[in-house]
Amino acid sequence: MKKLTPILLTLAVLMLGGCALFSRDGYGTASKIQKRSGRLPPCPGSYDITWTDCVGTHIYVDGSKYVGKWKNGAEHGQGVHTWLNGDKYIGEYRDSKRHGQGTYISADGNKYVGEFKNNKRHGQGTLKFGSKSKFADDKYVGEFRNVLPNGQGSYISADGHKYVGKWKDGKYNGQGTFIFSNGDKEEGMWNNGKLIKASKGRKENSLYRVIDEAVIRDIPARTGKVVKHRTKGRILHVTRTLPIGWFQVSEEGEPIGWVHNSLVEKRDIP
């Protein structure tokens, strides 16, 4: 079963590049941008630092090409930028930097649609991974800061897993819920991509029998450290239950860890 890997996600987001240029967007030529820009005049001659309040085309020494609005010799306003590696961008510029609303698609199909600030993904946006990516068809929708997911956001993987909650620098951080494709949940406080404190749930005083073998973990999550094993038929004292499917187990009056409810069956206290 595939589970989202926050560190790999961070790397993947950092490596994203580009934006798409499709004819259906109505851009791609200076004349089309002119129509959408209140018919600004074409920039005169070859590129010059005096280009301002006009629409023009410039090819840079690295082979990349910009078609769009200019102000005081800088890319400023709506424009399209394409790179030789296949990356493309369509959106707003300010002082030759991506700034405002835009779409950025890299050659491998990764696509970001949302807000930019000083050439970086910053604000609300949607990031969809392309077919050539390690995270093919996964999607993040939410807040970005300095390129990475930061703030509130949702990540949905192609195989049905989902995380909804707080992020910091591309990792789960803060209150959040991880929902497995089978409906199981891990809910609580996260730090650096790991669940460190589960939701409290409700108190209980029940006995459960181990169905086959029970693994006791230090936190109510599949990623938790295994602290104990209990064999088939062993009776466990459950003192707290979580709506995400985990039971807190106690022995001799002291909590010893958490067991998933799929590993035990209830036995009434005589």
Secondary structure, 3 states (H helix, E strand, C coil): CCCCCHHHHHHHHHHCCCCCCCHHHCCCCHHHHHHHCCCCCECCCCCCCCCCCEEEEEECCCCCEEEEEEECCEEEEEEEEECCCCCEEEEEEECCEEEEEEEEECCCCCEEEEEEECCEEEEEEEEECCCCCCCCCCEEEEEEECCEEEEEEEEECCCCCEEEEEEECCEEEEEEEEECCCCCEEEEEEECCEEEEECCCEEEEEEEEECCCEEEECCCCCCCCEEEEECCCCEEEEEEECCCCEEEEEECCEEEEEEEHHHEEEECCC
